[in-house]
């Protein structure tokens, strides 16, 4: 299947015309299992893998190439054809879009791009922060955190800066979820009315959460995730250290994640 996907990757240049109605071809394939029909359908719907991968590359370009995302999207597309049930009343393009997007997000999530040492430090700092917050009844300061962890302030700042990489991924994964309407959109409107309402509500909730961030946090979010400045460049703009930008980034991501998790749980 991986070989098939690689071959598809070279040909994903757009929607391939079909002589027959794709829905009729789908039913014929389900009835006969004819591989030639399946290949026609894969090529016809290949724009889904290409479109999703290209548009998600603006979010995940730090962790995977477009080619890698197209490849995994093509594999998901083939798998979607095998699993799809035309009697469920759902358009295949809608079903495949969801599967392809999910497969790409899963692939990026599995990339071991963050060193184990940093992950372990993240666990320690998060635990200490939770403990101090409970003891003090407020978020701890940098000095209090460094003291609890037995670190110098300089070492603590460095650790938080390294951990900010995971926070970047968390925000980008959040944007790649249904709330990211502008970056992940197909050539046709494949979402049903209920899905559109759900996505609109999620987008509004995220927008409100961003509005409630502090001024520094909104500035960092805008300059890094939308203007694509580096943390060093943002630090120069704001007149603070690169490490301090990493701390602000991690803090704002925690706020947004907590807000969205609360929303999703009702």
WOBELGI-V297903 format. One record per residue. N is the residue number from 0. RES is the residue in one letter. OMEGA is omega in degrees with one decimal (NA if undefined). NEAR is the number of other C-alpha atoms within 12 Angstrom. D_CENTER is the distance of its C-alpha to the mean C-alpha in Angstrom with 1 decimal. Layout:
n;res;omega;near;d_center
N;RES;OMEGA;NEAR;D_CENTER
N;RES;OMEGA;NEAR;D_CENTER
This chain:
n;res;omega;near;d_center
0;X;179.1;15;24.7
1;X;178.4;19;22.9
2;X;177.6;14;25.9
3;X;-178.1;23;25.6
4;X;179.4;30;21.9
5;X;177.5;22;23.0
6;X;178.7;20;25.8
7;X;-176.5;35;23.6
8;X;-177.8;32;21.4
9;X;-174.0;20;24.6
10;X;-175.3;24;25.4
11;X;-176.6;29;22.3
12;X;179.5;19;23.9
13;X;-178.7;21;23.7
14;X;-178.1;24;25.0
15;X;-178.1;20;28.1
16;X;176.2;16;31.0
17;X;176.9;19;32.6
18;X;-179.9;13;36.3
19;X;176.6;16;35.7
20;X;-177.2;15;33.5
21;X;179.0;28;30.1
22;X;177.2;26;30.5
23;X;177.1;17;33.9
24;X;178.9;28;32.8
25;X;179.8;36;30.2
26;X;178.9;24;32.9
27;X;178.6;21;35.2
28;X;179.7;26;32.8
29;X;-179.5;22;32.4
30;X;-172.9;16;36.2
31;X;-175.5;13;37.0
32;X;-177.9;16;34.2
33;X;-176.6;17;35.2
34;X;178.1;19;33.0
35;X;176.7;15;34.1
36;X;179.0;27;32.8
37;X;-179.7;29;29.5
38;X;175.8;28;29.2
39;X;180.0;27;30.1
40;X;179.1;39;27.3
41;X;-179.8;44;24.7
42;X;179.5;33;25.8
43;X;-177.6;34;26.0
44;X;-176.8;44;22.4
45;X;179.7;43;21.1
46;X;-178.8;35;19.9
47;X;-179.4;49;17.0
48;X;-179.3;52;15.6
49;X;-176.2;44;16.5
50;X;-178.8;32;15.2
51;X;-178.3;45;11.7
52;X;-178.2;43;11.5
53;X;-177.2;31;13.2
54;X;177.5;30;11.4
55;X;-179.4;43;7.9
56;X;177.5;29;9.9
57;X;179.6;27;10.3
58;X;-170.4;36;6.9
59;X;-174.5;36;7.0
60;X;-179.9;23;10.8
61;X;-171.1;21;11.6
62;X;-179.8;30;10.7
63;X;177.7;29;11.7
64;X;176.6;23;14.1
65;X;-179.3;28;14.1
66;X;178.8;29;16.8
67;X;180.0;31;15.0
68;X;176.9;39;12.1
69;X;-179.0;41;15.1
70;X;-179.5;37;17.0
71;X;175.3;38;14.7
72;X;178.7;46;14.1
73;X;176.6;46;17.9
74;X;178.7;36;18.5
75;X;179.2;41;16.5
76;X;177.8;46;18.6
77;X;179.1;38;21.8
78;X;179.3;23;21.0
79;X;177.8;34;20.3
80;X;-179.1;39;23.7
81;X;-173.8;26;25.3
82;X;-173.2;19;24.0
83;X;176.4;26;24.2
84;X;-177.3;20;27.1
85;X;-179.3;25;28.5
86;X;-178.1;13;30.7
87;X;176.7;10;27.8
88;X;179.6;13;27.9
89;X;176.9;18;24.3
90;X;179.7;25;23.8
91;X;-178.7;35;22.5
92;X;177.5;37;20.2
93;X;-179.9;27;18.5
94;X;-177.4;29;18.4
95;X;178.4;37;17.2
96;X;-179.5;39;14.4
97;X;-178.2;31;12.9
98;X;-179.4;29;13.7
99;X;179.8;40;12.5
100;X;178.8;44;9.0
101;X;-179.9;30;9.0
102;X;179.6;32;10.7
103;X;178.0;44;8.5
104;X;178.6;37;5.6
105;X;-179.8;22;8.8
106;X;-179.7;27;10.3
107;X;-178.3;33;8.1
108;X;-176.9;22;8.4
109;X;179.8;14;12.1
110;X;-177.0;19;12.8
111;X;-175.9;16;15.4
112;X;179.4;20;14.9
113;X;-177.7;24;15.9
114;X;-179.2;15;19.7
115;X;179.2;14;21.1
116;X;-179.5;15;23.4
117;X;178.4;22;20.7
118;X;180.0;22;19.1
119;X;177.5;16;22.6
120;X;178.7;26;23.3
121;X;179.4;28;20.3
122;X;-179.4;19;21.7
123;X;-178.0;24;25.1
124;X;179.0;32;24.2
125;X;179.1;25;22.2
126;X;179.7;17;25.2
127;X;-179.6;26;27.7
128;X;178.6;30;25.9
129;X;-179.8;19;26.0
130;X;-178.8;20;29.7
131;X;178.1;24;30.8
132;X;178.1;19;29.2
133;X;-178.4;13;31.2
134;X;-174.9;14;34.3
135;X;-177.2;15;34.3
136;X;179.5;11;32.9
137;X;176.4;13;30.6
138;X;-179.7;19;27.9
139;X;176.5;23;29.6
140;X;176.7;20;30.3
141;X;-179.0;29;29.4
142;X;179.4;20;33.0
143;X;178.4;24;33.0
144;X;-179.3;31;29.9
145;X;179.7;25;31.4
146;X;-179.8;20;34.7
147;X;-177.7;25;33.3
148;X;-179.7;26;31.5
149;X;-179.4;16;34.6
150;X;168.8;21;33.0
151;X;179.8;17;34.1
152;X;-179.7;21;32.3
153;X;179.6;19;31.4
154;X;178.7;20;30.0
155;X;178.7;30;27.9
156;X;-179.6;29;26.5
157;X;179.5;25;25.6
158;X;-179.6;34;23.9
159;X;178.8;37;21.8
160;X;178.4;30;20.9
161;X;-179.6;33;19.8
162;X;-177.0;37;17.6
163;X;176.8;34;15.9
164;X;178.1;31;13.7
165;X;178.1;35;12.1
166;X;177.6;31;11.7
167;X;-179.8;38;10.1
168;X;-177.4;32;7.3
169;X;-179.9;30;7.3
170;X;-178.6;34;7.4
171;X;175.8;34;4.7
172;X;177.8;33;2.3
173;X;179.4;31;5.3
174;X;-179.6;33;5.6
175;X;174.5;35;3.7
176;X;-175.3;29;5.9
177;X;-178.0;32;9.5
178;X;-178.3;29;10.1
179;X;-175.1;29;8.8
180;X;-172.6;27;12.1
181;X;-174.7;19;13.1
182;X;-175.1;26;10.5
183;X;-179.3;35;10.2
184;X;-178.7;29;13.8
185;X;-179.7;31;16.3
186;X;178.2;21;19.8
187;X;-179.0;17;21.1
188;X;-173.5;16;20.3
189;X;-176.2;22;19.4
190;X;177.0;26;18.6
191;X;-178.6;17;21.6
192;X;-178.4;11;23.1
193;X;179.4;11;21.9
194;X;179.4;18;18.2
195;X;178.1;18;18.7
196;X;180.0;15;20.3
197;X;-178.5;20;17.6
198;X;178.2;24;14.9
199;X;179.1;20;17.4
200;X;179.0;21;18.2
201;X;179.9;28;14.6
202;X;179.2;25;14.4
203;X;179.6;20;17.8
204;X;178.8;26;17.1
205;X;179.6;33;14.3
206;X;179.1;20;16.7
207;X;178.5;18;19.5
208;X;178.4;26;17.8
209;X;178.9;28;17.3
210;X;-177.1;20;20.9
211;X;175.7;17;22.1
212;X;176.0;25;20.9
213;X;-176.9;18;23.7
214;X;179.0;15;24.7
215;X;-178.5;27;23.7
216;X;178.7;31;20.2
217;X;179.5;27;19.6
218;X;179.2;27;21.1
219;X;-179.7;39;18.9
220;X;-178.1;34;15.7
221;X;-175.5;22;17.2
222;X;-177.6;24;18.6
223;X;-171.2;29;15.7
224;X;-177.9;28;12.6
225;X;178.0;18;14.7
226;X;176.1;15;17.9
227;X;171.2;20;16.3
228;X;174.3;21;19.2
229;X;179.2;24;19.4
230;X;177.3;34;20.2
231;X;179.2;22;23.7
232;X;178.6;21;24.1
233;X;177.8;30;22.8
234;X;178.7;25;25.3
235;X;178.7;18;28.0
236;X;-174.0;19;27.3
237;X;177.8;21;27.4
238;X;177.4;15;30.2
239;X;-177.6;19;28.6
240;X;176.4;21;27.6
241;X;179.0;27;24.4
242;X;179.7;32;24.3
243;X;177.1;32;24.7
244;X;177.2;40;21.6
245;X;178.9;37;19.6
246;X;180.0;34;21.2
247;X;179.8;37;20.5
248;X;-178.5;42;16.8
249;X;-179.4;34;16.6
250;X;-177.9;35;18.7
251;X;178.9;33;16.8
252;X;178.2;37;13.5
253;X;179.0;27;15.7
254;X;-177.9;27;17.2
255;X;179.8;34;14.2
256;X;-179.8;27;12.9
257;X;-180.0;20;16.5
258;X;-178.2;24;16.9
259;X;176.2;29;14.1
260;X;177.6;18;15.1
261;X;179.2;15;18.6
262;X;-177.1;19;17.9
263;X;178.9;17;16.3
264;X;178.3;8;19.4
265;X;NA;8;21.7
